[in-house]
Amino acid sequence: MAVIPMWMCDRDNSMHESKKEADAHDKLLELAEQFTMLMEENLKGVDEKQAEEFGLLLARNKDKVVQACKGKPDALNDLLVEDGAKVTPTKAAKK
Amino acid sequence: MAVIPMWMCDRDNSMHESKKEADAHDKLLELAEQFTMLMEENLKGVDEKQAEEFGLLLARNKDKVVQACKGKPDALNDLLVEDGAKVTPTKAAKK
């Protein structure tokens, strides 16, 4: 059988078929972590899980964040509708 | 006595000596509000005051946010040190 080279991103142990993809994923997680760290430092008592997911939301939509910062603040509006509903805690809340 | 034209930004009733300055201030507040709205939608139960101040922190440092999104995530590190301490609730916490 064939053996296929894969690339693991050690930030979250995710597997990727190309180095490029793994690098992009690593950069995404790094940016997310930076936003989350900033949040945790400035929003005392913020829920860690939510801060992580909000960091990911910003990192995943970094193009829109850049647009907003470059004079089109309402570019962030798309995140309110588009991603707003999707950011739910990944593990179902224990009853 | 002289009468001097001033420009008021109606988002926070701040007064500015030039239209350019007032416009820049208005854009800053608009960007801050967008970040804050996004936060309040995604961080259920986040403290409103903190969300407002964090929105302002990002808006005030939008150049660093753009740098981070464009491949230099550690640009946000400067905000951890530089602004980290300054973002304290404006009114002293009641004892």
N, CA and C atoms of all chains as a GROMACS GRO file, in nm:
protein
  570
    1MET      N    1   0.087  -0.121   0.000
    1MET     CA    2   0.000   0.000   0.000
    1MET      C    3   0.090   0.125   0.000
    2ALA      N    4   0.034   0.241  -0.035
    2ALA     CA    5   0.114   0.363  -0.048
    2ALA      C    6   0.135   0.427   0.090
    3VAL      N    7   0.244   0.500   0.107
    3VAL     CA    8   0.262   0.581   0.228
    3VAL      C    9   0.260   0.727   0.183
    4ILE      N   10   0.182   0.805   0.253
    4ILE     CA   11   0.157   0.943   0.209
    4ILE      C   12   0.215   1.041   0.309
    5PRO      N   13   0.297   1.136   0.263
    5PRO     CA   14   0.353   1.236   0.357
    5PRO      C   15   0.243   1.329   0.406
    6MET      N   16   0.239   1.352   0.535
    6MET     CA   17   0.141   1.445   0.592
    6MET      C   18   0.216   1.546   0.679
    7TRP      N   19   0.151   1.656   0.709
    7TRP     CA   20   0.213   1.758   0.794
    7TRP      C   21   0.125   1.782   0.916
    8MET      N   22   0.183   1.770   1.035
    8MET     CA   23   0.103   1.791   1.157
    8MET      C   24   0.132   1.930   1.211
    9CYS      N   25   0.026   1.998   1.250
    9CYS     CA   26   0.043   2.129   1.316
    9CYS      C   27   0.042   2.102   1.465
   10ASP      N   28   0.156   2.128   1.532
   10ASP     CA   29   0.165   2.082   1.671
   10ASP      C   30   0.088   2.172   1.769
   11ARG      N   31   0.028   2.280   1.717
   11ARG     CA   32  -0.052   2.362   1.810
   11ARG      C   33  -0.179   2.288   1.849
   12ASP      N   34  -0.232   2.210   1.754
   12ASP     CA   35  -0.358   2.140   1.785
   12ASP      C   36  -0.356   1.996   1.732
   13ASN      N   37  -0.234   1.951   1.692
   13ASN     CA   38  -0.215   1.815   1.638
   13ASN      C   39  -0.303   1.786   1.516
   14SER      N   40  -0.345   1.891   1.445
   14SER     CA   41  -0.424   1.865   1.324
   14SER      C   42  -0.329   1.822   1.212
   15MET      N   43  -0.383   1.738   1.121
   15MET     CA   44  -0.300   1.683   1.013
   15MET      C   45  -0.334   1.755   0.882
   16HIS      N   46  -0.231   1.780   0.800
   16HIS     CA   47  -0.253   1.853   0.675
   16HIS      C   48  -0.175   1.787   0.562
   17GLU      N   49  -0.232   1.796   0.442
   17GLU     CA   50  -0.170   1.725   0.329
   17GLU      C   51  -0.055   1.803   0.269
   18SER      N   52  -0.049   1.934   0.299
   18SER     CA   53   0.065   2.009   0.242
   18SER      C   54   0.126   2.097   0.350
   19LYS      N   55   0.254   2.126   0.329
   19LYS     CA   56   0.321   2.212   0.427
   19LYS      C   57   0.256   2.349   0.428
   20LYS      N   58   0.218   2.392   0.308
   20LYS     CA   59   0.157   2.526   0.294
   20LYS      C   60   0.030   2.535   0.378
   21GLU      N   61  -0.050   2.428   0.367
   21GLU     CA   62  -0.177   2.427   0.440
   21GLU      C   63  -0.151   2.424   0.592
   22ALA      N   64  -0.052   2.344   0.630
   22ALA     CA   65  -0.020   2.332   0.774
   22ALA      C   66   0.032   2.467   0.826
   23ASP      N   67   0.116   2.533   0.746
   23ASP     CA   68   0.167   2.664   0.786
   23ASP      C   69   0.054   2.765   0.803
   24ALA      N   70  -0.038   2.766   0.706
   24ALA     CA   71  -0.150   2.862   0.712
   24ALA      C   72  -0.233   2.836   0.837
   25HIS      N   73  -0.256   2.708   0.865
   25HIS     CA   74  -0.336   2.671   0.982
   25HIS      C   75  -0.264   2.714   1.111
   26ASP      N   76  -0.133   2.694   1.112
   26ASP     CA   77  -0.055   2.733   1.231
   26ASP      C   78  -0.062   2.884   1.253
   27LYS      N   79  -0.052   2.959   1.143
   27LYS     CA   80  -0.058   3.107   1.152
   27LYS      C   81  -0.195   3.151   1.204
   28LEU      N   82  -0.299   3.082   1.155
   28LEU     CA   83  -0.435   3.114   1.199
   28LEU      C   84  -0.445   3.096   1.350
   29LEU      N   85  -0.396   2.982   1.398
   29LEU     CA   86  -0.406   2.953   1.542
   29LEU      C   87  -0.322   3.052   1.623
   30GLU      N   88  -0.206   3.090   1.568
   30GLU     CA   89  -0.120   3.184   1.639
   30GLU      C   90  -0.190   3.319   1.654
   31LEU      N   91  -0.252   3.363   1.544
   31LEU     CA   92  -0.324   3.492   1.548
   31LEU      C   93  -0.441   3.483   1.648
   32ALA      N   94  -0.510   3.371   1.643
   32ALA     CA   95  -0.625   3.352   1.734
   32ALA      C   96  -0.577   3.359   1.878
   33GLU      N   97  -0.464   3.292   1.905
   33GLU     CA   98  -0.411   3.291   2.042
   33GLU      C   99  -0.375   3.432   2.089
   34GLN      N  100  -0.318   3.512   1.996
   34GLN     CA  101  -0.280   3.649   2.031
   34GLN      C  102  -0.404   3.731   2.068
   35PHE      N  103  -0.509   3.717   1.988
   35PHE     CA  104  -0.632   3.791   2.020
   35PHE      C  105  -0.687   3.744   2.154
   36THR      N  106  -0.683   3.612   2.176
   36THR     CA  107  -0.738   3.557   2.300
   36THR      C  108  -0.658   3.606   2.420
   37MET      N  109  -0.525   3.606   2.407
   37MET     CA  110  -0.440   3.653   2.519
   37MET      C  111  -0.473   3.799   2.552
   38LEU      N  112  -0.490   3.877   2.447
   38LEU     CA  113  -0.520   4.020   2.465
   38LEU      C  114  -0.653   4.035   2.538
   39MET      N  115  -0.748   3.952   2.500
   39MET     CA  116  -0.881   3.957   2.560
   39MET      C  117  -0.873   3.919   2.706
   40GLU      N  118  -0.802   3.810   2.734
   40GLU     CA  119  -0.796   3.761   2.873
   40GLU      C  120  -0.727   3.862   2.962
   41GLU      N  121  -0.635   3.940   2.903
   41GLU     CA  122  -0.564   4.040   2.985
   41GLU      C  123  -0.655   4.161   3.010
   42ASN      N  124  -0.743   4.190   2.914
   42ASN     CA  125  -0.823   4.313   2.926
   42ASN      C  126  -0.966   4.290   2.972
   43LEU      N  127  -1.014   4.166   2.958
   43LEU     CA  128  -1.151   4.139   3.002
   43LEU      C  129  -1.143   4.047   3.124
   44LYS      N  130  -1.117   4.107   3.238
   44LYS     CA  131  -1.098   4.027   3.360
   44LYS      C  132  -1.217   3.931   3.377
   45GLY      N  133  -1.187   3.802   3.402
   45GLY     CA  134  -1.294   3.706   3.432
   45GLY      C  135  -1.368   3.660   3.309
   46VAL      N  136  -1.316   3.696   3.187
   46VAL     CA  137  -1.387   3.648   3.068
   46VAL      C  138  -1.376   3.496   3.063
   47ASP      N  139  -1.479   3.433   3.010
   47ASP     CA  140  -1.482   3.287   3.001
   47ASP      C  141  -1.378   3.242   2.898
   48GLU      N  142  -1.286   3.153   2.944
   48GLU     CA  143  -1.171   3.116   2.860
   48GLU      C  144  -1.215   3.055   2.727
   49LYS      N  145  -1.312   2.969   2.733
   49LYS     CA  146  -1.362   2.899   2.613
   49LYS      C  147  -1.414   3.004   2.512
   50GLN      N  148  -1.491   3.100   2.565
   50GLN     CA  149  -1.549   3.202   2.476
   50GLN      C  150  -1.438   3.290   2.418
   51ALA      N  151  -1.339   3.319   2.503
   51ALA     CA  152  -1.230   3.405   2.454
   51ALA      C  153  -1.154   3.333   2.343
   52GLU      N  154  -1.138   3.202   2.360
   52GLU     CA  155  -1.069   3.123   2.256
   52GLU      C  156  -1.149   3.126   2.126
   53GLU      N  157  -1.281   3.107   2.139
   53GLU     CA  158  -1.363   3.100   2.018
   53GLU      C  159  -1.373   3.236   1.951
   54PHE      N  160  -1.371   3.342   2.033
   54PHE     CA  161  -1.377   3.477   1.974
   54PHE      C  162  -1.244   3.508   1.904
   55GLY      N  163  -1.133   3.461   1.963
   55GLY     CA  164  -1.003   3.479   1.898
   55GLY      C  165  -1.001   3.409   1.764
   56LEU      N  166  -1.058   3.288   1.760
   56LEU     CA  167  -1.064   3.213   1.634
   56LEU      C  168  -1.154   3.283   1.533
   57LEU      N  169  -1.264   3.338   1.582
   57LEU     CA  170  -1.357   3.409   1.493
   57LEU      C  171  -1.283   3.524   1.424
   58LEU      N  172  -1.209   3.602   1.501
   58LEU     CA  173  -1.136   3.716   1.443
   58LEU      C  174  -1.028   3.666   1.348
   59ALA      N  175  -0.956   3.560   1.389
   59ALA     CA  176  -0.846   3.510   1.305
   59ALA      C  177  -0.901   3.453   1.174
   60ARG      N  178  -1.011   3.378   1.187
   60ARG     CA  179  -1.069   3.317   1.066
   60ARG      C  180  -1.118   3.425   0.968
   61ASN      N  181  -1.157   3.539   1.022
   61ASN     CA  182  -1.211   3.646   0.937
   61ASN      C  183  -1.117   3.766   0.934
   62LYS      N  184  -0.986   3.736   0.934
   62LYS     CA  185  -0.889   3.845   0.945
   62LYS      C  186  -0.902   3.945   0.830
   63ASP      N  187  -0.944   3.899   0.711
   63ASP     CA  188  -0.957   3.994   0.599
   63ASP      C  189  -1.062   4.100   0.632
   64LYS      N  190  -1.169   4.055   0.697
   64LYS     CA  191  -1.276   4.150   0.733
   64LYS      C  192  -1.228   4.243   0.845
   65VAL      N  193  -1.148   4.188   0.935
   65VAL     CA  194  -1.096   4.272   1.044
   65VAL      C  195  -1.007   4.381   0.983
   66VAL      N  196  -0.924   4.343   0.883
   66VAL     CA  197  -0.836   4.441   0.819
   66VAL      C  198  -0.920   4.547   0.747
   67GLN      N  199  -1.023   4.502   0.676
   67GLN     CA  200  -1.112   4.597   0.606
   67GLN      C  201  -1.172   4.697   0.705
   68ALA      N  202  -1.216   4.643   0.818
   68ALA     CA  203  -1.280   4.730   0.919
   68ALA      C  204  -1.180   4.834   0.968
   69CYS      N  205  -1.057   4.787   0.996
   69CYS     CA  206  -0.955   4.878   1.049
   69CYS      C  207  -0.910   4.979   0.944
   70LYS      N  208  -0.932   4.945   0.818
   70LYS     CA  209  -0.884   5.034   0.712
   70LYS      C  210  -0.995   5.127   0.663
   71GLY      N  211  -1.096   5.152   0.749
   71GLY     CA  212  -1.195   5.254   0.714
   71GLY      C  213  -1.333   5.201   0.681
   72LYS      N  214  -1.351   5.068   0.687
   72LYS     CA  215  -1.486   5.015   0.659
   72LYS      C  216  -1.534   4.934   0.781
   73PRO      N  217  -1.560   5.005   0.894
   73PRO     CA  218  -1.597   4.933   1.017
   73PRO      C  219  -1.714   4.837   0.996
   74ASP      N  220  -1.806   4.870   0.905
   74ASP     CA  221  -1.924   4.781   0.893
   74ASP      C  222  -1.890   4.648   0.825
   75ALA      N  223  -1.761   4.631   0.783
   75ALA     CA  224  -1.722   4.498   0.732
   75ALA      C  225  -1.742   4.395   0.842
   76LEU      N  226  -1.736   4.439   0.967
   76LEU     CA  227  -1.752   4.345   1.079
   76LEU      C  228  -1.898   4.302   1.093
   77ASN      N  229  -1.988   4.381   1.033
   77ASN     CA  230  -2.130   4.344   1.039
   77ASN      C  231  -2.154   4.204   0.983
   78ASP      N  232  -2.077   4.172   0.875
   78ASP     CA  233  -2.096   4.039   0.814
   78ASP      C  234  -2.069   3.929   0.915
   79LEU      N  235  -1.979   3.957   1.010
   79LEU     CA  236  -1.947   3.853   1.109
   79LEU      C  237  -2.062   3.836   1.206
   80LEU      N  238  -2.138   3.946   1.227
   80LEU     CA  239  -2.248   3.937   1.321
   80LEU      C  240  -2.350   3.838   1.269
   81VAL      N  241  -2.379   3.849   1.139
   81VAL     CA  242  -2.484   3.762   1.084
   81VAL      C  243  -2.423   3.628   1.053
   82GLU      N  244  -2.314   3.631   0.971
   82GLU     CA  245  -2.262   3.508   0.914
   82GLU      C  246  -2.215   3.412   1.022
   83ASP      N  247  -2.118   3.458   1.107
   83ASP     CA  248  -2.058   3.363   1.199
   83ASP      C  249  -2.127   3.366   1.335
   84GLY      N  250  -2.208   3.470   1.356
   84GLY     CA  251  -2.268   3.490   1.489
   84GLY      C  252  -2.324   3.359   1.542
   85ALA      N  253  -2.407   3.294   1.460
   85ALA     CA  254  -2.477   3.176   1.514
   85ALA      C  255  -2.381   3.059   1.528
   86LYS      N  256  -2.277   3.053   1.443
   86LYS     CA  257  -2.196   2.931   1.442
   86LYS      C  258  -2.108   2.918   1.566
   87VAL      N  259  -2.075   3.030   1.632
   87VAL     CA  260  -1.978   3.020   1.741
   87VAL      C  261  -2.048   2.970   1.867
   88THR      N  262  -2.075   2.842   1.868
   88THR     CA  263  -2.135   2.785   1.991
   88THR      C  264  -2.030   2.691   2.052
   89PRO      N  265  -2.032   2.678   2.186
   89PRO     CA  266  -1.933   2.591   2.250
   89PRO      C  267  -1.930   2.456   2.179
   90THR      N  268  -1.811   2.410   2.144
   90THR     CA  269  -1.802   2.287   2.062
   90THR      C  270  -1.862   2.167   2.135
   91LYS      N  271  -1.826   2.150   2.265
   91LYS     CA  272  -1.886   2.034   2.334
   91LYS      C  273  -2.024   2.076   2.383
   92ALA      N  274  -2.123   1.990   2.364
   92ALA     CA  275  -2.258   2.027   2.408
   92ALA      C  276  -2.252   2.054   2.559
   93ALA      N  277  -2.318   2.162   2.602
   93ALA     CA  278  -2.315   2.198   2.746
   93ALA      C  279  -2.372   2.079   2.824
   94LYS      N  280  -2.298   2.039   2.929
   94LYS     CA  281  -2.347   1.923   3.007
   94LYS      C  282  -2.475   1.965   3.078
   95LYS      N  283  -2.574   1.878   3.071
   95LYS     CA  284  -2.704   1.913   3.135
   95LYS      C  285  -2.687   1.905   3.287
   96MET      N  286  -1.471   8.964   2.158
   96MET     CA  287  -1.380   8.846   2.166
   96MET      C  288  -1.401   8.764   2.038
   97ALA      N  289  -1.310   8.669   2.010
   97ALA     CA  290  -1.317   8.590   1.886
   97ALA      C  291  -1.418   8.477   1.903
   98VAL      N  292  -1.476   8.433   1.793
   98VAL     CA  293  -1.558   8.312   1.796
   98VAL      C  294  -1.488   8.209   1.709
   99ILE      N  295  -1.472   8.089   1.763
   99ILE     CA  296  -1.389   7.987   1.698
   99ILE      C  297  -1.474   7.870   1.653
  100PRO      N  298  -1.464   7.833   1.527
  100PRO     CA  299  -1.545   7.718   1.480
  100PRO      C  300  -1.493   7.589   1.541
  101MET      N  301  -1.581   7.507   1.589
  101MET     CA  302  -1.543   7.377   1.648
  101MET      C  303  -1.628   7.269   1.583
  102TRP      N  304  -1.584   7.146   1.596
  102TRP     CA  305  -1.660   7.034   1.538
  102TRP      C  306  -1.693   6.934   1.649
  103MET      N  307  -1.821   6.902   1.666
  103MET     CA  308  -1.860   6.808   1.772
  103MET      C  309  -1.885   6.671   1.709
  104CYS      N  310  -1.830   6.570   1.776
  104CYS     CA  311  -1.858   6.433   1.731
  104CYS      C  312  -1.977   6.386   1.812
  105ASP      N  313  -2.091   6.359   1.745
  105ASP     CA  314  -2.213   6.334   1.824
  105ASP      C  315  -2.217   6.194   1.884
  106ARG      N  316  -2.116   6.111   1.854
  106ARG     CA  317  -2.114   5.979   1.919
  106ARG      C  318  -2.086   5.992   2.067
  107ASP      N  319  -2.000   6.091   2.100
  107ASP     CA  320  -1.966   6.105   2.243
  107ASP      C  321  -1.962   6.251   2.285
  108ASN      N  322  -2.016   6.338   2.195
  108ASN     CA  323  -2.020   6.484   2.220
  108ASN      C  324  -1.884   6.545   2.244
  109SER      N  325  -1.779   6.480   2.195
  109SER     CA  326  -1.645   6.539   2.212
  109SER      C  327  -1.630   6.652   2.108
  110MET      N  328  -1.549   6.754   2.148
  110MET     CA  329  -1.532   6.870   2.061
  110MET      C  330  -1.396   6.863   1.993
  111HIS      N  331  -1.391   6.906   1.868
  111HIS     CA  332  -1.265   6.898   1.792
  111HIS      C  333  -1.244   7.027   1.712
  112GLU      N  334  -1.115   7.062   1.696
  112GLU     CA  335  -1.087   7.191   1.632
  112GLU      C  336  -1.093   7.181   1.480
  113SER      N  337  -1.085   7.057   1.428
  113SER     CA  338  -1.093   7.050   1.281
  113SER      C  339  -1.190   6.938   1.243
  114LYS      N  340  -1.244   6.954   1.124
  114LYS     CA  341  -1.338   6.851   1.076
  114LYS      C  342  -1.264   6.718   1.062
  115LYS      N  343  -1.139   6.729   1.015
  115LYS     CA  344  -1.059   6.609   0.992
  115LYS      C  345  -1.043   6.531   1.123
  116GLU      N  346  -1.013   6.606   1.228
  116GLU     CA  347  -0.992   6.542   1.358
  116GLU      C  348  -1.123   6.479   1.408
  117ALA      N  349  -1.231   6.552   1.390
  117ALA     CA  350  -1.362   6.503   1.436
  117ALA      C  351  -1.400   6.377   1.358
  118ASP      N  352  -1.375   6.379   1.227
  118ASP     CA  353  -1.404   6.262   1.144
  118ASP      C  354  -1.323   6.141   1.189
  119ALA      N  355  -1.193   6.164   1.215
  119ALA     CA  356  -1.105   6.053   1.257
  119ALA      C  357  -1.155   5.996   1.388
  120HIS      N  358  -1.195   6.086   1.480
  120HIS     CA  359  -1.244   6.041   1.610
  120HIS      C  360  -1.374   5.960   1.594
  121ASP      N  361  -1.459   6.008   1.506
  121ASP     CA  362  -1.587   5.939   1.482
  121ASP      C  363  -1.563   5.799   1.426
  122LYS      N  364  -1.466   5.791   1.332
  122LYS     CA  365  -1.433   5.661   1.270
  122LYS      C  366  -1.378   5.566   1.377
  123LEU      N  367  -1.295   5.621   1.466
  123LEU     CA  368  -1.237   5.540   1.574
  123LEU      C  369  -1.349   5.481   1.660
  124LEU      N  370  -1.445   5.566   1.698
  124LEU     CA  371  -1.554   5.520   1.785
  124LEU      C  372  -1.642   5.419   1.711
  125GLU      N  373  -1.662   5.442   1.582
  125GLU     CA  374  -1.745   5.350   1.504
  125GLU      C  375  -1.680   5.212   1.498
  126LEU      N  376  -1.548   5.210   1.474
  126LEU     CA  377  -1.475   5.082   1.470
  126LEU      C  378  -1.482   5.015   1.606
  127ALA      N  379  -1.462   5.094   1.711
  127ALA     CA  380  -1.467   5.039   1.848
  127ALA      C  381  -1.603   4.977   1.875
  128GLU      N  382  -1.709   5.048   1.832
  128GLU     CA  383  -1.845   4.997   1.855
  128GLU      C  384  -1.867   4.865   1.781
  129GLN      N  385  -1.812   4.856   1.659
  129GLN     CA  386  -1.828   4.732   1.581
  129GLN      C  387  -1.761   4.615   1.653
  130PHE      N  388  -1.639   4.638   1.701
  130PHE     CA  389  -1.570   4.530   1.775
  130PHE      C  390  -1.651   4.493   1.899
  131THR      N  391  -1.701   4.595   1.969
  131THR     CA  392  -1.775   4.569   2.093
  131THR      C  393  -1.902   4.490   2.064
  132MET      N  394  -1.974   4.529   1.956
  132MET     CA  395  -2.098   4.458   1.921
  132MET      C  396  -2.067   4.311   1.892
  133LEU      N  397  -1.959   4.291   1.818
  133LEU     CA  398  -1.918   4.154   1.781
  133LEU      C  399  -1.889   4.074   1.908
  134MET      N  400  -1.822   4.138   2.003
  134MET     CA  401  -1.786   4.072   2.128
  134MET      C  402  -1.911   4.036   2.206
  135GLU      N  403  -2.002   4.133   2.216
  135GLU     CA  404  -2.122   4.110   2.298
  135GLU      C  405  -2.207   3.999   2.238
  136GLU      N  406  -2.200   3.984   2.105
  136GLU     CA  407  -2.279   3.878   2.041
  136GLU      C  408  -2.213   3.742   2.063
  137ASN      N  409  -2.079   3.741   2.073
  137ASN     CA  410  -2.010   3.612   2.081
  137ASN      C  411  -1.964   3.574   2.222
  138LEU      N  412  -1.954   3.673   2.309
  138LEU     CA  413  -1.910   3.642   2.446
  138LEU      C  414  -2.029   3.665   2.539
  139LYS      N  415  -2.116   3.564   2.543
  139LYS     CA  416  -2.240   3.580   2.621
  139LYS      C  417  -2.204   3.623   2.763
  140GLY      N  418  -2.272   3.728   2.814
  140GLY     CA  419  -2.253   3.768   2.953
  140GLY      C  420  -2.127   3.848   2.976
  141VAL      N  421  -2.058   3.888   2.865
  141VAL     CA  422  -1.937   3.968   2.887
  141VAL      C  423  -1.976   4.101   2.949
  142ASP      N  424  -1.889   4.156   3.033
  142ASP     CA  425  -1.918   4.283   3.100
  142ASP      C  426  -1.915   4.394   2.996
  143GLU      N  427  -2.026   4.470   2.989
  143GLU     CA  428  -2.043   4.569   2.883
  143GLU      C  429  -1.931   4.673   2.884
  144LYS      N  430  -1.897   4.719   3.000
  144LYS     CA  431  -1.794   4.825   3.016
  144LYS      C  432  -1.660   4.771   2.961
  145GLN      N  433  -1.630   4.647   2.998
  145GLN     CA  434  -1.501   4.588   2.953
  145GLN      C  435  -1.504   4.569   2.802
  146ALA      N  436  -1.619   4.527   2.750
  146ALA     CA  437  -1.630   4.504   2.605
  146ALA      C  438  -1.610   4.637   2.532
  147GLU      N  439  -1.665   4.744   2.590
  147GLU     CA  440  -1.648   4.876   2.529
  147GLU      C  441  -1.500   4.916   2.529
  148GLU      N  442  -1.435   4.894   2.644
  148GLU     CA  443  -1.295   4.936   2.653
  148GLU      C  444  -1.206   4.851   2.564
  149PHE      N  445  -1.241   4.722   2.550
  149PHE     CA  446  -1.160   4.636   2.464
  149PHE      C  447  -1.180   4.675   2.318
  150GLY      N  448  -1.304   4.714   2.284
  150GLY     CA  449  -1.330   4.762   2.147
  150GLY      C  450  -1.246   4.884   2.117
  151LEU      N  451  -1.238   4.975   2.216
  151LEU     CA  452  -1.158   5.098   2.200
  151LEU      C  453  -1.010   5.064   2.188
  152LEU      N  454  -0.967   4.967   2.269
  152LEU     CA  455  -0.826   4.926   2.264
  152LEU      C  456  -0.790   4.879   2.122
  153LEU      N  457  -0.874   4.795   2.064
  153LEU     CA  458  -0.847   4.744   1.928
  153LEU      C  459  -0.853   4.859   1.828
  154ALA      N  460  -0.954   4.946   1.842
  154ALA     CA  461  -0.970   5.055   1.745
  154ALA      C  462  -0.852   5.151   1.755
  155ARG      N  463  -0.813   5.182   1.879
  155ARG     CA  464  -0.700   5.277   1.896
  155ARG      C  465  -0.572   5.219   1.837
  156ASN      N  466  -0.560   5.088   1.838
  156ASN     CA  467  -0.437   5.023   1.790
  156ASN      C  468  -0.462   4.948   1.660
  157LYS      N  469  -0.548   5.004   1.576
  157LYS     CA  470  -0.588   4.931   1.455
  157LYS      C  471  -0.469   4.899   1.365
  158ASP      N  472  -0.366   4.984   1.366
  158ASP     CA  473  -0.250   4.954   1.281
  158ASP      C  474  -0.186   4.823   1.323
  159LYS      N  475  -0.179   4.803   1.455
  159LYS     CA  476  -0.118   4.679   1.506
  159LYS      C  477  -0.209   4.559   1.476
  160VAL      N  478  -0.339   4.583   1.482
  160VAL     CA  479  -0.433   4.473   1.452
  160VAL      C  480  -0.415   4.431   1.306
  161VAL      N  481  -0.398   4.532   1.217
  161VAL     CA  482  -0.380   4.502   1.074
  161VAL      C  483  -0.248   4.425   1.055
  162GLN      N  484  -0.143   4.471   1.122
  162GLN     CA  485  -0.012   4.403   1.112
  162GLN      C  486  -0.026   4.256   1.155
  163ALA      N  487  -0.097   4.236   1.265
  163ALA     CA  488  -0.113   4.099   1.317
  163ALA      C  489  -0.186   4.013   1.215
  164CYS      N  490  -0.293   4.069   1.157
  164CYS     CA  491  -0.373   3.993   1.061
  164CYS      C  492  -0.297   3.968   0.932
  165LYS      N  493  -0.197   4.053   0.907
  165LYS     CA  494  -0.123   4.038   0.781
  165LYS      C  495   0.004   3.956   0.798
  166GLY      N  496   0.007   3.870   0.903
  166GLY     CA  497   0.117   3.776   0.912
  166GLY      C  498   0.213   3.801   1.027
  167LYS      N  499   0.189   3.908   1.107
  167LYS     CA  500   0.279   3.932   1.221
  167LYS      C  501   0.197   3.931   1.351
  168PRO      N  502   0.144   3.811   1.388
  168PRO     CA  503   0.056   3.804   1.506
  168PRO      C  504   0.118   3.866   1.630
  169ASP      N  505   0.253   3.860   1.642
  169ASP     CA  506   0.310   3.911   1.768
  169ASP      C  507   0.308   4.065   1.774
  170ALA      N  508   0.258   4.129   1.666
  170ALA     CA  509   0.240   4.275   1.676
  170ALA      C  510   0.143   4.307   1.790
  171LEU      N  511   0.056   4.212   1.821
  171LEU     CA  512  -0.042   4.235   1.928
  171LEU      C  513   0.026   4.228   2.065
  172ASN      N  514   0.146   4.168   2.068
  172ASN     CA  515   0.217   4.161   2.196
  172ASN      C  516   0.240   4.300   2.255
  173ASP      N  517   0.265   4.398   2.164
  173ASP     CA  518   0.290   4.534   2.213
  173ASP      C  519   0.170   4.585   2.292
  174LEU      N  520   0.051   4.538   2.252
  174LEU     CA  521  -0.069   4.588   2.323
  174LEU      C  522  -0.077   4.527   2.462
  175LEU      N  523  -0.020   4.405   2.475
  175LEU     CA  524  -0.027   4.340   2.607
  175LEU      C  525   0.049   4.424   2.707
  176VAL      N  526   0.166   4.471   2.665
  176VAL     CA  527   0.250   4.545   2.760
  176VAL      C  528   0.203   4.689   2.765
  177GLU      N  529   0.197   4.751   2.643
  177GLU     CA  530   0.177   4.895   2.636
  177GLU      C  531   0.044   4.934   2.696
  178ASP      N  532  -0.067   4.880   2.641
  178ASP     CA  533  -0.197   4.928   2.682
  178ASP      C  534  -0.256   4.843   2.794
  179GLY      N  535  -0.196   4.727   2.814
  179GLY     CA  536  -0.254   4.631   2.908
  179GLY      C  537  -0.292   4.700   3.038
  180ALA      N  538  -0.195   4.774   3.095
  180ALA     CA  539  -0.223   4.830   3.228
  180ALA      C  540  -0.325   4.942   3.220
  181LYS      N  541  -0.327   5.014   3.107
  181LYS     CA  542  -0.408   5.137   3.105
  181LYS      C  543  -0.557   5.105   3.102
  182VAL      N  544  -0.597   4.990   3.051
  182VAL     CA  545  -0.741   4.967   3.036
  182VAL      C  546  -0.801   4.925   3.169
  183THR      N  547  -0.816   5.023   3.258
  183THR     CA  548  -0.881   4.989   3.386
  183THR      C  549  -1.016   5.060   3.387
  184PRO      N  550  -1.114   4.998   3.456
  184PRO     CA  551  -1.247   5.064   3.460
  184PRO      C  552  -1.230   5.210   3.501
  185THR      N  553  -1.288   5.300   3.425
  185THR     CA  554  -1.263   5.443   3.451
  185THR      C  555  -1.305   5.482   3.592
  186LYS      N  556  -1.428   5.440   3.633
  186LYS     CA  557  -1.466   5.479   3.770
  186LYS      C  558  -1.400   5.380   3.866
  187ALA      N  559  -1.345   5.429   3.976
  187ALA     CA  560  -1.279   5.339   4.073
  187ALA      C  561  -1.385   5.240   4.121
  188ALA      N  562  -1.346   5.112   4.129
  188ALA     CA  563  -1.444   5.009   4.173
  188ALA      C  564  -1.493   5.046   4.313
  189LYS      N  565  -1.627   5.042   4.330
  189LYS     CA  566  -1.678   5.080   4.464
  189LYS      C  567  -1.635   4.973   4.563
  190LYS      N  568  -1.591   5.015   4.677
  190LYS     CA  569  -1.542   4.919   4.780
  190LYS      C  570  -1.664   4.849   4.841
   0.00000   0.00000   0.00000
